[in-house]
Structure formats: structure tokens, C-alpha cells
Amino acid sequence: MLDINRILFPTDFSAVAEDAFSHAAHLAMRYDAEVYVFNVVTPQEAHEMNPMEYLPLEEVEGRPGMFYMPAEGVDVKTPSEEEGRVRVTYGQIESVSPAHAIIEQAKSDEVDLIVMGTHGRRGFDRLLSGSVSEEVVREAPCPVFTVLAGDEPTAGPFVDHVLAPVDLSDQSHLVADHAAELAATYEARLTLMHVVEQAAYPTVYGVDPLAPDLPNVEARAREALEEVADRVRDRVDEVQTVITTGYAARDIVDYVEEGDVDLVVMATHGRTGLKRFVIGSVAEKVVRTAPCPVFTLRSFGRSLLLQPAGEGSEKAS
């Protein structure tokens, strides 16, 4: 079971934001969580018409430019005909940096999860532009659920297949446990995936990269991945494992497209500065290019698990 009490939902009221809201509403109904609908306007946009103007927002004392409306019950119906009542809070802030505003709001409100749409492109004037979502994924203190804009609005939230790429580090169990709980939430099947990077054999395989004769790295990886899968099989109806050799971001997106994956769950190491630009972030590339929603959690960020990974978990009903 996941512990989700407060969901931050940044929105620019676009179609992709509406797609993302269906997932926010589903999770809010499933976990009895509150949804904080949050709009960021730039100084240039501050006086333009937007739906928040019709709400009785009041300025927050001590926070110039921040307007807020306390939670109230709202009847919600998702495109998939799921109905329920959700506690919704509304807020709006003026900021030159939408990503920074979202991250700071998540920190100050101790948000459990951010659910947001992304247009998957670079830009400086859109709340849900690709660059904004990538910065939020990289620096948010909590997990982030991103929904990429498609050619047409989706009738979500439909999730039948969850993919969890893991790197077989110590954090793989954390990813697998979150993926298993989300698969149980959506009553979906789960695939655990590991990509053996070409010409790179890190110590997670128990291999000395300087050894003259490298053992069967793929076999070692498969054995380690099966151990991770065994931890979560009591919580999900169907769990399978996949090993590929190639390049992580590319192979993950290829598998998403070929395997009819509806949700990717993966960790991000939150790299910043020169190291991120030299090495690149697999999670950010997947968020930007995968045609399905992506749930990311920082390796050492906030966990949504009610219990420590792998301890006393039972299959969700």
C-alpha cells in the first residue's frame, strides 16, 4: 500500500493537463488524498484571463503574489467513467520560473506526489513545457508522475501494463516496490526490466571490469533481476522480467512502444550541473520521449511506501 495524502497538480489548463488530472483524480480516490490544483503565471501573463480568476482566491499573508483557496469536496468524473468525490485545493502564484515555483510548493506543503502533464518540448513560456517537467523530475523532493502530450486526448486513466526499469543498484528494490503497488492499484501486470549497457560492466554484476575474461554478464543480471521480481510476486497477479543489451533510455522507450506499456516506474539520481550534461539522465530522456505516463522517484528522496521496502507487504485487494 502506498501512503499518498496530498497530490500537487500543476496545470496550465491545456489538454495534456486534463489528461494528467484523470490520473491525479484516480489516485486521489484510491488513496483518499487531497489534490492541490496549482497554477503558475509569469509576470507577463499575470493579468491575462485564466480559469483561476473565477475562483474566490485570497492572497496568502506574507507571500506576495500567492493566492489560495482552502479544500472543498468536488465531484469528479474521469474520461474512463470513474466517479467519486475528491478534496480539492486551489492555488496560484506569480513567478518567472514555473519549475522553481512547483518545486518550492511541493517542499513547503510536504506534498507526497506531483502529477503533471508535459508537452515534451523545450521552452521558457509554458508551465508544462518539456524543460519545466524535466527540472521538476530532477529536483522535486517527492515522486513525480508525468503525462506526455499526445496527438489526441486520452480517455485515461487506463493502465494495464506497468514497466519498471531497474539498474540493479541498492535502489532497485525501492523502484520495484513502488511499481508493484502501482500495478496493484491499477490491477495491471508488471514487467521488471534491466538494460546491460554495451561496453559497460559495472560492479552491480559482481564483475571486475579490468578482468581479461568477462563472465556472462547477462546471466548474472538475469539472476539478480529475478531476485528483485521474487520480492514483489505476492503483490501482483503477473510479474515478468526482461533483459536487453544496449542503451538504457533507447531500449526502455523501444520496449514501451513494442510492449504496449501504459506506465513506466523508474528512479532518477537527480544529477545536476556538468555531470548531468556529460552523462545525461536516463529518466529525463524517458520522460521526454516515452509515449506513456512516467512515475519517477529520486533515489534518496521521499518514499510513498507505508512500510520499508520488502517488509510485510501484502497483495492489494
Order of alpha helices (4+ residues) and beta strands (2+ residues): beta-alpha-beta-beta-beta-beta-alpha-beta-alpha-beta-beta-alpha-beta-alpha-beta-alpha-beta-alpha-alpha-beta
